[in-house]
Amino acid sequence: MLVATPIGNLGDISARAIEELERADLVCCEDTRRTGRLLSHLAITAKMMRTDDHTENDVAPKVISLLESGQRVVLVSDAGTPGVSDPGQRLVQLVIEAGFDVTTVPGPSAALAALVASGLATSRFVFEGFLDRKGGGRRDQLADIASQPRTSIIYESPNRTAATLRDLAEACGPERPAVVARELTKLHEEMVRGSLSELAEWADTGVRGEVVIVVSGCPPRAAATDSDIIRAVGSELHSGASRRDAVASVASALGVGRRRVYELALSVDDSSSNS
C-alpha cells in the first residue's frame, strides 16, 4: 500500500491514510525520524523500516515475506506521494513481480500543487523531477524543456535554484513565463511569478525551503512560408546536402510536410548539391 503524506501542513493527511497507517504491520519510510514524528503526531505506534534509494533492493525480500504471511505493509516517503522523485519505484516493481497487488491512498503532491496554483497551462504538462547537476545530460534536459510545448515541472534544492533558473533562461529565452513555488502548504508558502530572467535575479538574493519550478511551454512557432522553405532548402543544398536529405531536414526543422517541401525544392538550384 502506497500512502501519500503531507508536503507541509499536517492537516492535509486524509482519514484513509491515517486508517492505513494504523492498520500497518510495517511502515517502510525514507527517514524513520521524519516519519516517526508524523506517526507520533497521529498517536500511531508502528514498526518502521528505512527504505530509500540505497536500501530498496535489500528491503524488498523482507516486504515480500511479510506479504506472503498475510501482513500489511505501507510505504511512505518523507512528504507527498511515494515514488515521485522519491524512493519506492523499485520496491513497487519487485512486489508486483512477486505476484502481489499494489494499491495507493492518493493525496498531496508538490508537483501538482505547484502546477494548479501557477496560473500556467494545466491541460498538458510534463514532470521533469530533479535535473542532472551538470554535463551533457543536463544540457539535453534543458534543451528538451526549451522546445517542450507542454508546461514543465521541475524540483530543485534551494541552493541550486538560482543557477537552474539562469540555465533555464539561457535555454528557453529570458522572457519565458515561469513560477517558483516555495514552501508549499507551509507557514511561509510563496508563489513568485515572472519571466525566467526576473526569477533568476530574484533567486540570486537567496532561496529557502522546498522549491518547485513551473515553466511555461514553448509558444507555437509561426507557420513557415514558401519563402522560408525555399530559403532553407537552398541553404541545405549550398552546404552540400542532397536534394532528398535537404527536403527531409527542412521538413523536420520547420514542421511542414515533405510533399510541400519537395515541390518547392524543385524550384531551387541544386548545382552545388551532391545529388
N, C-alpha and C positions, 0 to 999 in steps of 0.2 A: 504494500500500500504506500503510495507516494502522497505525502501530506504537505500542502503549501502552508507556510508560516508567515507572520507579518514581516514586512520590509522595514518597519519602524514603529508604527503605532500598534501596541499590543491589542488594542480594541478591535483590530481588523481580523483577528482569528475567528474562524467560523465555529458554530456549535458542533458541526460534524467533525471538524478537525480535532476539537477537544475530545469528542467521544472516541475517535480512533486512537488518540494518544493514550487515553485512559485504558483502553482495551488491549494495548500493545504488550506483548511479552518481551519485545526488544525494540528499542528505538535506535536505528542507525543514523548517525548525525555527523556533520562535518567537524564540529567542535563541541565536545561534551560540556565544556564550561558554558558556552553560549546557550546551547540547548537546555542545559541544566537550569539556567536562570529562567528560561521560558517555562519549563515544567514546574519549577518552584512557584512562579507567579500563578500558575494554573492549579497549584496544590495537587500535582500529579507526581507519584513516585513510580519511576520506570527504570528498568535496566537499559543502559546506553552502551553503544559500541561506536568508536570512532570509525567513520567511513569517509575517506577523502580520496583525492586522485592517486595517492600513493598506496592506499590500502584496499581499494575496491576488489581487486583480484583475490586478495587473501581473505576478505570478509565473505565473499560470495559463497564458498563451500559451507561456512558456518550458517549463513542465512538459509541456504537451500536445505541443510539438515534440519533446521528448526521448522521450516515449512513442511518438510516430509513428516514431521512428528505432529503436525496439526497446530503449531503455534502461529501467532500473529506477529508479523514484522512490519514496522513502519519506518520509512525513510524520510528524513527531513534534511534541508540544507540550513545554513546559518540564517538565511532570510529568503522569503519568496518561494518560488516553485523549484523543487529539486530537478537537477539535470539540465537546467538552462544556464549555461556558463557556470555551473556548479557541479560537484560530483553527483553521480547517480546513473548516468547513461550506461556505463559498463556493467554495473550491478543489475540494472533492469534487463539488459541483453542476456546476461548469464542466467538470471532467474527464468526468463521466458524460454531460453534454450533447454532448461531443466524441466520444462513442461508445466510451469505454474502461470496462472493469470496474474497480471499486474493491473491494479486499479488505482485511481487517484482521487484525492479530495482537492479540487481546484481552489484557487484563492489568489492572494496577492502576487503581482509580478511587476517589478520595477520597469521593465521594458514597455509593457502595455500601459502602465500608469503614466509614464512619461509621454508616450505616443498620443494618448487620447487627450491629454492636457496641453499638448504642444501647440495646437492650432494649425498644425501642418496636415497634409492629406493622410487619411487613415484607411482609405479603401484598398490600397495595395502598399505593402511595406516589406522590408527585409531586415532581419535581425543579424547584425554582424558580431555581437558579443565583444570581446576584447580583441583589439587589433594586435598583430605582431609588433613587437617593440622596435624592430629595425630590420634592415636587409630587404631583399627582393620581395619577400612575402608581404611586407608592409606596403611597399610601393605598388604591388599588384592589387592589394585590398583598397588602397586609396584611389587607384585608377578605376577600379570597379565601382566604387561609391560615386565617383565623379560622373560616370556615364550612366548610372542607375536611374531609370525613370521613377522608381518607387522611393518612398521615404525610407531612409536608413536609420537604424537604431544601433547605437554603439555604447558599450560600457567602458568606463575609464576610471583610473585611480585619480584622486585629486592632484597629486604631484606631477602627473603627466598630462593633465587636461589642457594646459596652455600649449604645450608642444603639439599635441594631437590637433587642436583647433588650428594652429598655424599650418600644419601639414595639410589639413582638410581645405583650408583657404587657398593654399597653393594648388592643390589638385582640382578642386571644384570651382575655383574662382572666388575672389574675396566677397562678392555680393550675394552668394548663395544663402538663402534664409536658413536659419537653424535655431535650435533651442538647447540650452543646458539646463537639465533638471537636477537639482541638488537636494539631498536630504529628504527625499520623498516621504510623505506622511509623518515626518518628524517635526519637532518644535520649530526648527529653523528652515523648513521647506522653502525652496526658492526656484522659480522658473525664470530664467534670463533669456530673453528673445532678442534677435538681431541678425545681422549678417555674420558670416564666419569671421571676417576680419574684425568686426566690432566685438564679437565674443572672445576672440583671441586676445585682444587688447584688454578686455575686462578680466580674463583669467590670469593675465600677467601679474596682477596685483596679489594673486594667491587664491587658492580654492580649497575649501574644507568639505569633508563629508563624502558620502557616496554620490557618484556622478553618472548620469545618463545623457548622452548627446544624441539629439534627433536632428537629422539633416534632410532638408527638402530634396525631392528628386530632381534630376536634371530636366530643365524645361525642354519641351519638344522643339526640335530644330526646324527652321523654315524649310519648306519643300524645295528641293533642288530644281532650278530652272534648266531649260535646254542649254542655255549658255554655260551654266555651271558644269553640266555633264560634258559638253564638248571640250571645255577648258581642261577639265580633269583628265579626260581621255587623252588629250593632246600632251599633257604633262607626263602621263604614264608612257606613252609611245616615245616621247622625246628622251625619257630615261632608259629606253631600251627594252621595254616590255613588249611582248607580242600583243596583237590586237585582242586575242582571246583572253589573255591574262589581264590586259588593261580593262576590258569590259567587266570581268569578274571583280577586279579590285575596286573599280569605281562604283559598281552596283552595291557592293558591300559597304563602302565608305560613305556613300550618300544615301543609302537606304532606299534605292529605287530598283525597279525590275530590270532584269538583264536584257529582256527584249527591247525595252525602250533605250537602254544604253547602247545596245548593239546597233540599232537603227540609226542613232545619232552618230555613232562611231564610224559609220560608213562614209560620213562626210569629212572625216578628219584625215589629213595627210599622214600616212604611215611610213614615209620614206626613211625615217630614222629608226623604225622599229626593227625587231629581229625576225619578223614573220615574212 
